[in-house]
Amino acid sequence: MANPLAGLPPRLLRTKEAARFLGISIRTLEKHRTYGTGPVYRKIGGRVLYAVEDLQAWTAIGARKSTRDETAGRVFPARPLTPDERNEQ
């Protein structure tokens, strides 16, 4: 069955909507944006917008099957990264 949304532009969310989608506070999402540890965003006419696909991709980085899953990526906290953490990205 064909995807009915194929060919449509990505759904863009403002910071408040994106934070709600992710289940985090607006302030935490803003900090992630400031420190470069968060999802990809777009700046259009002074507005910060997030594509749903980018939010899903960012959360998928931390997906794991167990606590010992060594292949899983790491979603960093909303704070400045250390030099070692920056190299890990």
TAWOJO-V454535 format. One record per residue. N is the residue number from 0. RES is the residue in one letter. PHI is phi in whole degrees, 0 to 359 (* if undefined). Layout:
# TAWOJO-V454535
n=N res=RES phi=PHI
n=N res=RES phi=PHI
This chain:
# TAWOJO-V454535
n=0 res=M phi=*
n=1 res=A phi=289
n=2 res=N phi=286
n=3 res=P phi=293
n=4 res=L phi=266
n=5 res=A phi=299
n=6 res=G phi=87
n=7 res=L phi=274
n=8 res=P phi=294
n=9 res=P phi=295
n=10 res=R phi=286
n=11 res=L phi=255
n=12 res=L phi=243
n=13 res=R phi=282
n=14 res=T phi=305
n=15 res=K phi=300
n=16 res=E phi=293
n=17 res=A phi=295
n=18 res=A phi=298
n=19 res=R phi=296
n=20 res=F phi=302
n=21 res=L phi=278
n=22 res=G phi=78
n=23 res=I phi=235
n=24 res=S phi=284
n=25 res=I phi=300
n=26 res=R phi=298
n=27 res=T phi=297
n=28 res=L phi=296
n=29 res=E phi=297
n=30 res=K phi=295
n=31 res=H phi=303
n=32 res=R phi=295
n=33 res=T phi=296
n=34 res=Y phi=272
n=35 res=G phi=76
n=36 res=T phi=257
n=37 res=G phi=258
n=38 res=P phi=288
n=39 res=V phi=297
n=40 res=Y phi=223
n=41 res=R phi=239
n=42 res=K phi=244
n=43 res=I phi=232
n=44 res=G phi=57
n=45 res=G phi=86
n=46 res=R phi=262
n=47 res=V phi=264
n=48 res=L phi=231
n=49 res=Y phi=239
n=50 res=A phi=279
n=51 res=V phi=304
n=52 res=E phi=299
n=53 res=D phi=291
n=54 res=L phi=295
n=55 res=Q phi=295
n=56 res=A phi=296
n=57 res=W phi=296
n=58 res=T phi=291
n=59 res=A phi=293
n=60 res=I phi=303
n=61 res=G phi=269
n=62 res=A phi=294
n=63 res=R phi=212
n=64 res=K phi=263
n=65 res=S phi=204
n=66 res=T phi=290
n=67 res=R phi=259
n=68 res=D phi=292
n=69 res=E phi=275
n=70 res=T phi=271
n=71 res=A phi=289
n=72 res=G phi=283
n=73 res=R phi=231
n=74 res=V phi=267
n=75 res=F phi=283
n=76 res=P phi=291
n=77 res=A phi=278
n=78 res=R phi=201
n=79 res=P phi=298
n=80 res=L phi=273
n=81 res=T phi=284
n=82 res=P phi=304
n=83 res=D phi=296
n=84 res=E phi=295
n=85 res=R phi=298
n=86 res=N phi=288
n=87 res=E phi=286
n=88 res=Q phi=294
